[in-house]
Amino acid sequence: MSSSPASVHQATYAQRVAFVCEIAARLHRYGTTAQRLEAAVVALSQQLVLDCEPWSSPTGLILSFSDPTKAIGSSDITRVIRLGPGDNDLHKLAAADRIAEAVANGQMSIAQGHTALRQLDLPMRRRDKAFMAFSFGLTSAAVAGLWRLPWLDIATAGFIGVLIGVLTLYADRRLATREASEALSALLAGFVAVLVAAFIGPLNLNSVIIASLVVLLPGLMLTNAVNELSSQHWISGTARFAGALTIVLKLTVGAVIAVTVAGAIGIEPVVRAWRPQPDSVEWASLLVAAIAFAMVFKASLRDWPWVILAVFAGYSISTYAGRAWGVMAGIFLAAMLLTAAGNLFGRVLRRPGAIVRLPGIIILVPGSTSLRGVMDLVQRQDVVAGQSAFVAVLSVVMALVAGLLFGNLLLPARKNQNL
């Protein structure tokens, strides 16, 4: 590790500790996994002439600091930071990474770094809220198109997605509704889908409901959980896995209640299994999905080409390699190459590899399969269907995690930052 710049030595011990704590909390809030967060915090602490032992979980951080220039035990500080589960925000993640590197390299003082970080906390404007709700609908419609559903199904999924985006914005204002937001969203999706299928036209009912809820599905959370477990972050991985399972259960409960209540009051949806769309609609939907993911993950406009390229790469590699060597091989190869590509992106451009890695992998995660399996289990009381879905989800997660691990072996992340 190179020696720290003079501006770092001019900052007090407490200021350096406070800055590392602030960066760690923000990386957590912006969706960084435990192993990457801890590695980034250790690297930043060393650059700021600190010894730090971090511990990360999905709901908090424990950071233990000491000053290596002083006697052992004379400067120990432990900070416990309570946080909610993180949400992926590529723009703020890239900004926090840039600020941390600028402070570590002496291009920015710690006080300036704090000021720059606080500027990221501007409240959402009305335009931003409308943009978010629209991104939910666009994602839902795109996923329905990728599944080659009929046009009515695609339009219904997109409309419900917008409604869920609006509901999410208002549900976050209160603790009670925030905790039940997934169940409320699934309830809304189920009711609207049933009404459309009963009074407008037949739908692939469960597929439309799942597509409309795709932004809320915990497929990435489930993949990160197993990834953390494989990296020996037992507590964080177990907690994240439990969180993913809880979200699936809440979504299932909401959707099943909606369908059950509709049946009880005499509303009978017309259900069909039909996927008539040609290849052109699938690939057009992939482009829409790539744009939608850039919006949902709040990527900067200058990063949209990278996000779109990553989504196309992930889907194309998994599709064509899957046809040649099997589905699991395709997912493994896509995850491995995208992880390596993300690390290369970080090395060359000195920016978070998540800008490439996250959008490319999100198209592969098994969130829809897990929800479909649990819904089949509850609706039809079909244990065999539930077991089949569990095996399918486990297989996909294993292929993804193996790809992530081997991708990091193929091309490790840049030395100073591990995002």
C-alpha positions, 0 to 999 in steps of 0.5 A, a space after each residue: 500500500 502506497 503512503 497516504 497523502 499529506 491531506 490525510 495526515 492533516 485530518 484528525 483520527 476522529 474525522 478519518 473514522 467518521 468518513 470511513 463510517 459514512 462511506 461504509 453506510 452508503 455502500 450498504 444502502 446502495 446495495 453492496 454485498 457483505 464481502 465486497 463492502 468489507 473489502 472496500 472498507 478495509 482498503 479505504 481504511 488502509 489508505 487513510 492510515 487506519 486499522 479497521 475490522 468491519 462486520 456487515 449484515 443486511 441490517 447493519 454494520 459494526 466497524 472497529 477502528 484503531 490508530 496504527 501509529 499509537 499503542 495497541 488499545 489506546 485508540 480503539 473505537 467501535 461504531 455500530 450502525 443500524 441500517 435497513 436492507 440496501 437498495 441498488 443505486 448505481 449512480 450514487 454507488 459510483 459517486 460514493 466510490 469516486 468521492 472515496 478515491 478522491 479523498 484517499 488520493 488527496 484530491 479532496 479533503 475529508 471535509 470536502 468528501 463529507 460535503 460531496 456525500 451529503 449532496 447525494 441526499 437530495 429528496 426525490 423530485 416529483 419528476 423523479 417519482 414519476 420516472 420511477 413509477 414509469 420504470 416499474 411499468 416498463 420493466 414489467 411490460 418488457 419481462 412479459 414481452 420476453 416471455 412472449 405473452 400476448 399483447 393484452 398480457 404485456 399491456 396489463 403487466 405494464 399498467 399494473 407495474 406503474 400502479 405498483 410503482 405509485 403504491 411503493 412511493 406512498 407505502 414508504 412514507 409509513 412504517 406499517 405500510 412499508 413493512 406490508 408493501 410487497 403484500 399490498 403490491 401483490 394484492 393490487 396486481 392480483 385484483 387488477 389482473 383478475 378484473 382484466 381477465 374477467 371483463 376485458 380478455 383472457 390472460 396468462 393470469 399467474 404469468 401476468 401477476 409475476 411479470 407485474 411484480 418483477 421489480 419486487 422479486 428477490 432473485 438478486 437478493 437470493 443470489 447474493 445470499 448464496 454468494 455470501 454463504 459461499 464466501 463464508 459470510 454465514 450470518 449475512 448470507 443467512 439473514 439475506 436468504 431469510 429476507 428473500 424467502 420472506 418477500 416471496 411469501 408476502 408476494 404469494 400471500 397478497 396474490 393468492 388473497 386477491 384471486 381467492 377474494 375475487 372468486 368468493 365475490 363471483 368474479 371468474 377470470 378467463 385463464 389461458 396458456 398462450 405465448 404467441 409472440 415471434 422472436 422479434 418481439 422477444 429481442 425488442 423486449 430485451 432492449 426495453 428491459 435493458 433501458 428499464 433496468 438502467 432506470 430501476 437501478 438509477 444508473 447515470 445517463 452516461 452509463 446507460 450504454 454499458 447497462 444496455 450492453 451488459 443486459 444484451 450480453 448476459 441474455 445472449 450468452 445464457 440463451 445461445 450457450 444454453 441451447 448448445 450445452 444446457 441451461 445451467 451451463 449457459 447461466 454459469 458462462 454468462 455470470 462468469 464472463 459478466 463478472 470478469 467484464 465488470 472487474 475489467 471495467 473497474 480496472 480500466 475506468 476506475 469505476 464500480 464494476 457493478 455498473 456492468 455486473 449487476 444489470 447483466 446478471 439481473 436478467 438471469 436471476 431466478 426470482 420469477 421461478 421462486 414466486 411461481 413455485 410458491 404460488 403453485 404450491 399454495 393455489 393447487 396444493 401441489 407439493 411436487 410442483 413446489 419441489 420442482 420449482 425449488 430444485 430449479 431455483 437452486 440450480 440457477 442460483 448455484 450456476 450464478 454463484 459459481 459464475 460469480 466466483 470463477 469470474 472473480 478468479 478469472 479477473 480479480 477486482 481492482 486492488 483499492 476498491 472491490 465494488 
